[in-house]
Structures are given as C-alpha cells and as structure tokens.
Amino acid sequence: MLEDRPGLMKAIRDRFAHVDVCPFEGPRIFFENAGGALRLKSVIETSAAYAGYPDNQGRDNPASKALMAAIDNGKADMRTFLNASGGQVFVGESGTEVLFRLIRTAALGAAPGGVMLGSTLEHPASRSAMARWAEVTGRPHLLAVHDDATGTVGLDAYLALITPEIRVATIVQTSPVTGMSVDVAAIASAIRAKAPDCFIIIDGIQHASHGDIDCAAYGADGYAVSPYKVFSRHGYGVGWASDRLTDCTKEQVIGGAAETWELGTRDAGAYATFTDVVDYFDWLGSNFAGDTNRRARIEAAAKAIHDHEARLMAAMLHGTGNLRGLAEMPGVTVIGGTGTEGREGVVSLTLDGMAAGDLVQFLGDEGIRVHIRKDDHYCGNILHPLGLDACVRVSVCHYNTTAEVARFLTAMEQAVTTAQAG
C-alpha cells in the first residue's frame, strides 16, 4: 500500500501541483479528480517549454529534429502505456473528439447494414457519436441497459443484443458518475464470437488514471484517453486504432501517409507531456517492481494505485478509525450501492434534507472540493432513471490519503446533522 511505505506518499504528492492548496481559494482537499486529475509538475514545466519553441516539425535543423524526437518518444510511450504494439497511436483535439473520430471511421468503414450497439451506462461522448453515425448510416442504435442497483452494465445485459449483425460496438470501461467498472474484455469477446468483423471501440477516459490498460488483451479496435484525467493537461486526447480500423477510409490530407490519423500539425508538447505521465507511472512502479522493463513497472504502479484507492473507497463507504462510513450515515444514499468491488475512485451520493448544490457548498466551506452532477446531457442517463435531479460526486485518486477521507467523513457527519435539523 502506498501509505504503508515510509516517505512514499510524500514523494508522490510532491510531484503534483496544488495537492492541498487551491491557487484561488486556499487550503482544500481535492476530491474532484473525476473532473480532471491534479497536474504533474513535470507536465507544467514541459508545457511551458514547448509553448515557447518557435520551430516547427519536419525541418532540417536541430530544433525541429528535437521536436520530432519528442513526438516519436511520446508515441512509443503511448504504446507502452496502452500495451498496444500494433495499430496506430495518435493525438487529437480531446478524448471526446478521438471517440467521435474512431466511431465515425468504424461506422463508415464497416460492412453495409446491420446494427450499432452500445449501453445506457456510456458517457455522451461515445453515445452521441454512435447515435449520430447510426442515423447517418441508416442503422439501428441498440443499447444494453445498465443496472441501477449496481451502477454498471454486465455481459448479461449485452447477450440478448449480440448477434452477427453488429457492425460497431462501444463499451465504457468505467462510469464517470457511478465510478463502477465494466468487464470490457468479456463483453468484447462475446461480441467478437458472434460478429468477428465488428469494430469495437472502448472509452477508457474515466478508467485510465485508476488501473492498468491492456489493449492487447481487450480484442478491441479503438481506445480513447483524455490526458487531463491522467495527470497531464487539457488541449489534446490520445487514441489508439487497430490496423484494420486504420485501413478504413478516413479524413486525411490528400497524398499523406495512409496510416496517419493526425490532421495538421499537432502540438509536440502534447506528446512530450504524455511521456511525463508515463515516466511518472514508471517511477511509481519502480518502488514495487525491480523489473527493468518499463511496461512491467507501469503494471506494478497500476496495481499499487488500484490497491490504495480500494482502501480509500472502503474507508469512505464503511468507515475508518472511529468514524462511520457513508453506508452507515442516515439519509445518505450512494448511487450504485455501497459495494467496493469494481469501484474506481468515485462515490456519487445524495443526502436527504439537503440539496446537492447546498451539500457541495457545505463541503466546500469545510475545505473539501467536490462537484455536483445534474440530470442533464452529461449525467441524465444515470440520474433520470433514479428520479434524481442531481447528486454530489466525490472522487479520489492515489495521491489522496486516508486522513483526507477521515476529514471528509467528519464533514459529512456535520452535514447529516445539519440536514436533520433543517
């Protein structure tokens, strides 16, 4: 466990900016990680350096060659992080834009007819792209229905919809609202068994900072990451596309290389900052694995992150020390139940007698940054079936501590008392 190794948690937190102090508001606990993780200090430094370089790619001068080397290094690190030896890795405008492009290419490149399959658990990034290109290509868009009680969607929900007619399928790896993960490998395998030519696209945006990514094991054709949710910054998304998806006709500059997904000159700093992220995982994993293989250290880091966050989730839901957890607090309802198995760093909740917005403010006044999620185009798929107009999302990452969870539980006890008195 990260907190069990003397000095390790301090070393982790020292690598991130604004860990416990908001530059605008002052001291606070950051439990809004699902909306965007803390930034590595190295990412901030790299971003500033590359923003200042006047030279461009593809020139015969040392500066240009250095930029091209950074891009090559970044792509190699993306492959290692995603465990994707084949296909193509690329940078796009955002994780959402990458998903739209992967899905559009798949829908237009698939065999005519058939259907497109997703689920009601999905973020609107993939669900909207699927709806759009199902309409354009004249295909039904089928949805496996998630389980309100568990906050996830299992293989059983897909089985009745899996037929040889599926042309494109999308799977969300972790819900950004419930925090519950999905067995993407099992679902992809079941789809592939009946529809071997189906293009399968995975939304890994919420999952990426909480556990390992293994594109080689998923049997999918596309994967998307939003780097600002994995300790990097806004302004770019990372995508992986299989060789057969890359072979489909897609938007390209005329005369460009057939395998190229990027459009125009991308920011070399984006690739360089992703290398910073992979360097961080490598460093963290080196504390647990003596293996000199970069991928092995990344996997060791992912396991350490998973184990630590599982401890934080157990403390938040079921208590720590003499503090009771959310599951025992009167009036508190946790969306998707109070189980910890498969939960990746997120708890969304409501409190009887206190509106979600008021609870966000109450916790903010206690120095704890959380966020409201509303029954809107982002979260309505989860909240509307429950009859909720809003909830409070509390989201942790591996640089958060058990002591911070204890402070949150103390503040929640105060909120419960206030709600009951009101």
C-alpha positions as CSV (number, residue, x, y, z in Angstrom):
1,M,0.0,0.0,0.0
2,L,1.2,3.5,-0.8
3,E,0.7,4.8,2.7
4,D,2.5,1.8,4.3
5,R,5.8,2.7,2.7
6,P,7.6,5.4,4.7
7,G,8.0,8.6,2.7
8,L,6.4,7.3,-0.4
9,M,3.1,9.2,-0.2
10,K,5.0,12.4,0.5
11,A,7.2,11.7,-2.6
12,I,4.0,11.1,-4.7
13,R,2.3,14.3,-3.5
14,D,5.5,16.3,-4.1
15,R,5.3,15.5,-7.8
16,F,1.9,17.2,-8.2
17,A,0.9,20.8,-8.3
18,H,-1.8,22.2,-5.9
19,V,-2.1,19.0,-4.0
20,D,-3.7,20.6,-0.9
21,V,-4.0,24.3,-1.8
22,C,-6.2,25.8,-4.4
23,P,-4.3,28.8,-6.0
24,F,-7.6,30.8,-5.9
25,E,-9.2,29.7,-2.7
26,G,-6.5,28.4,-0.3
27,P,-6.2,25.1,1.6
28,R,-8.5,22.4,0.5
29,I,-8.8,18.6,-0.1
30,F,-9.2,17.8,-3.7
31,F,-11.9,15.2,-4.2
32,E,-12.9,16.4,-7.7
33,N,-10.5,14.1,-9.6
34,A,-13.1,12.6,-11.9
35,G,-13.5,16.0,-13.4
36,G,-9.8,16.3,-14.0
37,A,-6.8,15.0,-12.1
38,L,-4.1,17.1,-10.5
39,R,-1.3,18.0,-12.9
40,L,2.2,16.7,-12.6
41,K,4.7,19.4,-12.0
42,S,6.8,18.0,-14.8
43,V,3.8,18.4,-17.2
44,I,3.5,22.0,-16.3
45,E,7.2,22.6,-16.9
46,T,7.2,20.7,-20.2
47,S,4.1,22.5,-21.4
48,A,5.7,25.9,-20.8
49,A,8.9,24.9,-22.5
50,Y,7.3,23.6,-25.6
51,A,4.9,26.5,-25.8
52,G,7.9,28.7,-26.3
53,Y,9.7,26.8,-29.0
54,P,9.3,28.7,-32.3
55,D,10.4,25.9,-34.6
56,N,8.2,23.5,-36.5
57,Q,8.2,19.8,-37.3
58,G,9.7,18.3,-40.4
59,R,12.6,20.8,-40.9
60,D,16.3,20.2,-41.3
61,N,17.5,21.9,-38.2
62,P,18.4,20.7,-34.6
63,A,15.3,22.2,-33.0
64,S,12.9,20.6,-35.5
65,K,14.7,17.2,-35.0
66,A,14.3,17.6,-31.3
67,L,10.5,18.1,-31.7
68,M,10.3,15.1,-34.0
69,A,12.2,13.0,-31.4
70,A,9.7,14.1,-28.7
71,I,6.8,13.0,-30.9
72,D,8.4,9.6,-31.6
73,N,9.2,9.2,-27.9
74,G,5.6,10.2,-26.9
75,K,4.1,7.7,-29.4
76,A,6.4,4.9,-28.1
77,D,5.3,5.7,-24.5
78,M,1.6,5.8,-25.5
79,R,2.0,2.3,-26.9
80,T,3.7,1.1,-23.8
81,F,1.1,2.7,-21.5
82,L,-1.8,1.2,-23.6
83,N,0.0,-2.1,-24.2
84,A,-0.7,-1.6,-27.9
85,S,2.2,-2.9,-30.1
86,G,0.1,-2.9,-33.3
87,G,-2.1,-0.4,-34.9
88,Q,-1.6,3.4,-34.6
89,V,-1.5,5.8,-31.7
90,F,-2.3,9.4,-32.3
91,V,-3.2,12.7,-30.7
92,G,-6.5,14.5,-31.3
93,E,-8.3,17.6,-30.0
94,S,-9.7,15.8,-26.9
95,G,-10.8,12.4,-25.7
96,T,-14.3,13.1,-26.9
97,E,-13.1,14.2,-30.4
98,V,-11.0,11.0,-30.6
99,L,-14.0,8.9,-29.7
100,F,-16.1,10.6,-32.4
101,R,-13.4,10.1,-35.0
102,L,-12.9,6.4,-34.1
103,I,-16.6,5.7,-34.2
104,R,-17.2,7.7,-37.4
105,T,-14.4,5.8,-39.2
106,A,-15.7,2.5,-37.9
107,A,-19.3,3.3,-38.9
108,L,-18.4,4.3,-42.4
109,G,-15.8,1.5,-42.9
110,A,-18.0,-1.4,-41.7
111,A,-19.9,-3.6,-44.0
112,P,-23.3,-2.1,-45.0
113,G,-26.4,-2.8,-43.0
114,G,-26.5,-4.3,-39.5
115,V,-26.8,-2.5,-36.2
116,M,-24.7,-0.5,-33.8
117,L,-24.5,-1.5,-30.2
118,G,-23.7,0.5,-27.0
119,S,-25.1,0.8,-23.5
120,T,-27.1,3.3,-21.3
121,L,-24.1,3.5,-19.0
122,E,-21.9,5.3,-21.5
123,H,-20.8,8.9,-21.3
124,P,-22.4,11.1,-24.0
125,A,-19.1,11.3,-25.9
126,S,-19.4,7.7,-27.2
127,R,-23.2,7.5,-27.1
128,S,-23.7,10.7,-29.0
129,A,-21.2,9.7,-31.7
130,M,-22.9,6.3,-32.0
131,A,-26.3,7.9,-32.3
132,R,-25.1,10.4,-34.9
133,W,-23.4,7.8,-37.2
134,A,-26.1,5.2,-36.7
135,E,-28.5,7.8,-38.1
136,V,-26.2,8.8,-41.0
137,T,-25.6,5.2,-42.0
138,G,-29.2,4.1,-41.5
139,R,-28.5,1.6,-38.8
140,P,-30.5,1.0,-35.5
141,H,-28.6,2.0,-32.4
142,L,-29.2,-0.6,-29.8
143,L,-28.5,-0.1,-26.1
144,A,-27.8,-2.6,-23.4
145,V,-29.4,-1.3,-20.2
146,H,-27.3,-0.8,-17.1
147,D,-28.3,-1.9,-13.7
148,D,-29.4,1.0,-11.4
149,A,-28.7,-1.1,-8.3
150,T,-25.0,-1.8,-9.1
151,G,-24.2,1.2,-11.2
152,T,-22.7,-0.9,-14.0
153,V,-23.6,-2.9,-17.1
154,G,-22.7,-6.6,-17.2
155,L,-22.3,-9.1,-20.0
156,D,-25.7,-10.5,-19.3
157,A,-27.3,-7.1,-20.4
158,Y,-25.5,-7.4,-23.7
159,L,-26.1,-11.1,-24.5
160,A,-29.6,-10.7,-25.9
161,L,-28.4,-8.0,-28.2
162,I,-25.3,-9.7,-29.5
163,T,-25.9,-11.0,-33.0
164,P,-23.9,-11.5,-36.2
165,E,-25.4,-8.2,-37.4
166,I,-23.4,-5.9,-35.1
167,R,-21.2,-3.6,-37.2
168,V,-19.9,-1.2,-34.5
169,A,-19.9,-1.6,-30.7
170,T,-18.9,0.8,-27.9
171,I,-18.0,-0.1,-24.3
172,V,-17.3,2.3,-21.5
173,Q,-14.7,1.0,-19.2
174,T,-15.7,3.0,-16.1
175,S,-18.7,5.2,-15.5
176,P,-17.7,8.8,-14.6
177,V,-20.9,9.0,-12.5
178,T,-21.1,5.8,-10.5
179,G,-17.4,5.0,-10.6
180,M,-18.2,1.4,-11.4
181,S,-16.0,-0.5,-13.9
182,V,-17.1,-2.8,-16.7
183,D,-15.6,-6.1,-17.8
184,V,-14.7,-4.8,-21.3
185,A,-12.7,-7.9,-22.2
186,A,-15.6,-10.3,-21.6
187,I,-18.1,-8.2,-23.5
188,A,-15.7,-7.7,-26.4
189,S,-15.0,-11.4,-26.5
190,A,-18.7,-12.2,-26.6
191,I,-19.3,-9.7,-29.4
192,R,-16.3,-11.0,-31.4
193,A,-17.6,-14.6,-31.1
194,K,-20.8,-13.8,-32.9
195,A,-19.7,-10.8,-35.0
196,P,-16.0,-11.3,-35.8
197,D,-15.8,-8.3,-38.1
198,C,-17.5,-5.9,-35.7
199,F,-15.4,-2.7,-34.9
200,I,-15.2,-2.4,-31.1
201,I,-14.3,0.9,-29.5
202,I,-13.6,1.4,-25.8
203,D,-14.0,4.6,-23.9
204,G,-11.1,4.4,-21.3
205,I,-11.3,8.1,-20.3
206,Q,-12.5,7.6,-16.7
207,H,-10.6,4.4,-16.2
208,A,-7.1,5.5,-17.3
209,S,-5.9,7.0,-14.0
210,H,-7.2,4.2,-11.8
211,G,-6.0,1.0,-13.3
212,D,-3.9,-0.7,-15.9
213,I,-4.8,-0.5,-19.6
214,D,-4.2,-3.6,-21.8
215,C,-5.3,-3.0,-25.4
216,A,-3.6,-6.3,-26.4
217,A,-5.9,-8.2,-24.1
218,Y,-9.2,-6.5,-25.0
219,G,-9.7,-7.6,-28.5
220,A,-10.9,-4.2,-29.5
221,D,-10.2,-1.8,-32.4
222,G,-10.1,1.5,-30.7
223,Y,-9.3,3.1,-27.4
224,A,-9.5,6.7,-26.1
225,V,-7.9,8.6,-23.2
226,S,-8.3,12.2,-22.0
227,P,-4.8,13.1,-20.7
228,Y,-6.1,15.8,-18.3
229,K,-7.7,13.0,-16.4
230,V,-4.4,11.2,-16.2
231,F,-2.2,13.9,-14.6
232,S,-1.5,15.8,-17.8
233,R,-3.4,18.8,-19.2
234,H,-6.2,19.9,-21.4
235,G,-5.8,20.5,-25.1
236,Y,-5.4,17.0,-26.5
237,G,-6.7,13.5,-26.5
238,V,-4.9,10.2,-27.1
239,G,-6.3,7.5,-29.3
240,W,-5.3,4.0,-30.4
241,A,-6.7,2.4,-33.6
242,S,-6.1,-1.2,-34.7
243,D,-4.6,-1.9,-38.1
244,R,-7.9,-2.9,-39.6
245,L,-9.6,0.2,-38.4
246,T,-6.7,2.3,-39.6
247,D,-7.1,0.7,-43.0
248,C,-10.6,2.2,-43.3
249,T,-11.1,5.4,-45.3
250,K,-10.8,8.4,-43.0
251,E,-10.3,12.1,-43.2
252,Q,-6.8,12.8,-44.4
253,V,-4.7,15.3,-46.2
254,I,-4.5,14.3,-49.8
255,G,-1.3,12.5,-50.5
256,G,-0.5,11.9,-46.8
257,A,0.5,8.5,-45.4
258,A,-2.4,6.1,-45.3
259,E,-1.8,5.2,-41.7
260,T,-1.9,8.8,-40.4
261,W,-4.7,9.8,-38.1
262,E,-3.5,13.3,-37.1
263,L,-4.8,16.2,-39.1
264,G,-2.5,19.1,-39.5
265,T,0.5,19.9,-37.2
266,R,-0.2,18.7,-33.7
267,D,1.4,20.2,-30.6
268,A,4.7,18.4,-30.0
269,G,4.3,19.3,-26.3
270,A,1.3,17.1,-26.1
271,Y,3.4,14.1,-26.9
272,A,6.2,15.3,-24.5
273,T,3.7,15.7,-21.6
274,F,2.4,12.2,-22.2
275,T,5.9,11.0,-21.8
276,D,6.0,12.8,-18.5
277,V,2.9,10.9,-17.4
278,V,4.4,7.5,-18.4
279,D,7.7,8.5,-16.7
280,Y,5.7,9.1,-13.5
281,F,4.0,5.6,-13.7
282,D,7.4,4.1,-14.4
283,W,8.9,5.9,-11.3
284,L,5.9,4.8,-9.1
285,G,6.2,1.2,-10.3
286,S,9.9,1.1,-9.6
287,N,9.0,1.3,-5.9
288,F,7.2,-2.0,-6.2
289,A,8.9,-3.9,-9.1
290,G,12.6,-4.4,-9.6
291,D,12.0,-5.4,-13.2
292,T,13.8,-3.1,-15.6
293,N,11.0,-3.5,-18.2
294,R,9.1,-0.2,-18.5
295,R,5.8,-1.9,-19.1
296,A,6.3,-4.2,-16.0
297,R,6.8,-1.1,-13.8
298,I,3.7,0.6,-15.3
299,E,1.7,-2.5,-14.4
300,A,3.2,-2.5,-10.9
301,A,2.2,1.1,-10.5
302,A,-1.3,0.4,-11.7
303,K,-1.7,-2.4,-9.1
304,A,-0.4,-0.1,-6.3
305,I,-2.8,2.6,-7.4
306,H,-5.7,0.1,-7.5
307,D,-5.0,-1.3,-4.1
308,H,-4.6,2.2,-2.4
309,E,-7.8,3.5,-4.0
310,A,-9.6,0.4,-2.9
311,R,-8.6,1.2,0.7
312,L,-9.8,4.8,0.3
313,M,-13.1,3.6,-1.1
314,A,-13.6,1.1,1.7
315,A,-12.8,3.8,4.3
316,M,-15.2,6.3,2.6
317,L,-18.0,3.8,2.4
318,H,-17.6,1.7,5.5
319,G,-15.6,3.9,7.9
320,T,-12.1,4.4,9.2
321,G,-10.9,4.6,12.8
322,N,-13.9,5.6,15.0
323,L,-15.6,7.3,12.0
324,R,-18.6,5.6,10.3
325,G,-18.7,5.4,6.6
326,L,-21.3,6.8,4.2
327,A,-23.1,3.4,4.1
328,E,-24.0,3.9,7.8
329,M,-24.9,7.5,7.8
330,P,-28.7,8.2,8.0
331,G,-30.1,9.9,5.0
332,V,-27.2,9.2,2.7
333,T,-27.8,7.2,-0.5
334,V,-24.9,6.0,-2.6
335,I,-25.7,5.7,-6.3
336,G,-24.9,2.2,-7.5
337,G,-24.9,0.7,-4.0
338,T,-22.2,0.7,-1.3
339,G,-20.0,-2.2,-2.7
340,T,-16.3,-1.6,-3.3
341,E,-15.7,-4.4,-5.8
342,G,-15.2,-2.8,-9.2
343,R,-15.4,0.7,-7.9
344,E,-12.7,3.1,-9.3
345,G,-12.3,6.1,-7.2
346,V,-15.8,7.6,-7.3
347,V,-18.7,7.8,-5.0
348,S,-21.9,9.7,-6.0
349,L,-24.4,10.4,-3.3
350,T,-27.4,12.3,-2.1
351,L,-28.3,13.5,1.4
352,D,-32.0,13.7,2.5
353,G,-32.9,17.2,3.6
354,M,-30.0,18.9,1.7
355,A,-30.0,19.7,-2.0
356,A,-26.9,18.5,-3.9
357,G,-25.8,22.1,-4.6
358,D,-26.1,23.0,-0.9
359,L,-24.1,19.9,0.1
360,V,-21.3,20.9,-2.4
361,Q,-21.2,24.3,-0.8
362,F,-21.3,22.9,2.7
363,L,-18.3,20.6,2.0
364,G,-16.5,23.5,0.2
365,D,-16.9,25.6,3.3
366,E,-15.2,22.7,5.2
367,G,-12.3,22.8,2.8
368,I,-13.3,19.8,0.6
369,R,-13.7,20.2,-3.2
370,V,-16.4,18.0,-4.7
371,H,-18.8,18.5,-7.6
372,I,-22.5,18.4,-8.4
373,R,-23.7,16.2,-11.2
374,K,-27.1,17.0,-12.7
375,D,-29.9,15.3,-14.7
376,D,-28.6,16.8,-17.9
377,H,-26.9,15.7,-21.1
378,Y,-23.9,14.5,-19.2
379,C,-25.4,12.5,-16.3
380,G,-29.1,12.2,-17.1
381,N,-28.5,8.6,-18.3
382,I,-27.7,7.7,-14.7
383,L,-29.8,10.1,-12.7
384,H,-33.0,10.3,-14.6
385,P,-34.0,6.6,-14.2
386,L,-33.5,7.1,-10.4
387,G,-35.7,10.2,-10.3
388,L,-32.9,12.4,-9.2
389,D,-32.3,15.9,-10.4
390,A,-28.7,16.0,-9.0
391,C,-26.2,14.3,-6.9
392,V,-22.8,15.0,-5.4
393,R,-19.8,13.3,-6.9
394,V,-16.8,12.6,-4.6
395,S,-13.8,11.3,-6.5
396,V,-10.4,10.3,-5.2
397,C,-7.0,9.5,-6.8
398,H,-4.0,7.7,-5.5
399,Y,-2.3,10.9,-4.1
400,N,-5.3,11.3,-1.7
401,T,-4.9,9.9,1.8
402,T,-6.9,8.1,4.4
403,A,-6.5,11.2,6.6
404,E,-8.3,13.2,3.9
405,V,-11.1,10.7,3.7
406,A,-11.4,11.0,7.5
407,R,-11.8,14.7,7.2
408,F,-14.5,14.2,4.6
409,L,-16.4,11.8,6.8
410,T,-16.2,14.2,9.7
411,A,-17.6,17.0,7.4
412,M,-20.4,14.6,6.2
413,E,-21.4,13.8,9.8
414,Q,-21.8,17.6,10.3
415,A,-23.8,17.8,7.0
416,V,-26.1,14.9,8.2
417,T,-26.7,16.7,11.5
418,T,-27.5,20.0,9.7
419,A,-29.8,18.3,7.2
420,Q,-31.7,16.5,10.0
421,A,-32.1,19.8,12.0
422,G,-33.3,21.7,8.9
